[in-house]
Amino acid sequence: MSQSAYTIRLDSDLKKRFDTLCEGFGMSASTAFNVFVRAVVRKRKIPFEIEMSEKDESFEKGRQAFLEIRRQAEEGRFPDLTLEEINEEIRLAREGK
């Protein structure tokens, strides 16, 4: 079986911590990545749940700002509002302004 290589970039501290954990598991980082890739291919999905923390306030603030602008637009309050202006409002809401 032929081999191929991946090159990935990680935060240096994260890499050290990952390498230490892999050593504790009795495997190299390369073996750990192979285990992960095989699980993804076998199950045809990421073998763990990926989700955003409910505590991500900036996302929620932006979402709420978007929904409010959308509601106001549906009421006809912003008939001439451009997409750029909507995006700017969302940006400002995320910054808390």
C-alpha positions in Angstrom: 0.0 0.0 0.0 1.4 3.4 -1.0 1.8 6.1 1.6 0.9 9.8 1.3 1.7 12.6 3.7 -0.3 15.4 5.3 1.2 18.6 6.6 -0.8 20.5 9.2 -0.2 23.5 11.3 -0.9 23.6 15.0 -0.3 26.0 17.9 3.0 24.9 19.4 1.6 24.5 22.9 -1.3 22.5 21.5 1.1 20.2 19.6 3.2 19.6 22.7 0.1 18.7 24.7 -1.2 16.4 21.9 2.2 14.7 21.6 2.3 14.1 25.3 -1.2 12.6 25.4 -0.4 10.4 22.4 2.8 9.1 24.2 0.6 8.3 27.2 -1.7 6.3 24.9 1.3 4.5 23.6 1.2 5.9 20.1 2.7 8.6 18.0 0.7 11.6 16.7 0.9 10.1 13.3 -0.8 6.9 14.5 -3.5 9.0 16.3 -4.2 10.8 13.1 -4.4 7.5 11.2 -6.9 6.2 13.8 -9.0 9.4 13.3 -8.9 9.2 9.5 -9.8 5.5 9.5 -12.8 6.2 11.8 -14.0 9.0 9.6 -13.8 6.8 6.5 -15.3 3.8 8.1 -18.2 5.7 9.7 -18.5 8.3 6.9 -18.8 11.0 9.6 -16.7 12.8 12.2 -16.5 10.3 15.1 -17.4 12.9 17.7 -19.9 15.8 17.9 -18.7 19.2 16.9 -20.8 22.0 18.3 -20.5 25.6 19.3 -20.7 26.4 22.9 -24.0 28.1 23.9 -21.8 30.6 25.8 -20.6 32.2 22.5 -22.1 35.5 23.2 -20.8 37.3 20.1 -22.4 34.8 17.8 -25.7 35.1 19.7 -25.6 38.9 19.7 -24.9 38.9 16.0 -27.8 36.5 15.3 -30.2 38.6 17.4 -29.1 41.7 15.6 -29.7 40.0 12.3 -33.1 38.8 13.3 -34.1 42.3 14.5 -33.0 43.9 11.3 -34.8 41.2 9.3 -38.0 41.8 11.3 -37.8 45.6 10.8 -37.1 45.0 7.1 -40.2 42.8 6.8 -42.2 45.7 8.3 -40.8 47.9 5.5 -38.7 50.0 7.9 -35.6 49.7 5.7 -36.7 49.7 2.1 -33.4 51.2 0.9 -31.0 49.3 3.1 -28.2 47.7 1.2 -26.5 44.4 2.0 -23.4 46.3 3.0 -25.4 48.4 5.5 -27.0 45.3 6.9 -23.5 43.7 7.3 -22.3 46.8 9.0 -25.2 46.7 11.5 -24.4 43.1 12.3 -20.7 44.0 12.7 -21.5 46.8 15.1 -23.9 44.5 17.1 -21.1 42.0 17.5 -18.8 44.6 18.8 -21.5 45.7 21.3 -21.9 49.2 19.7 
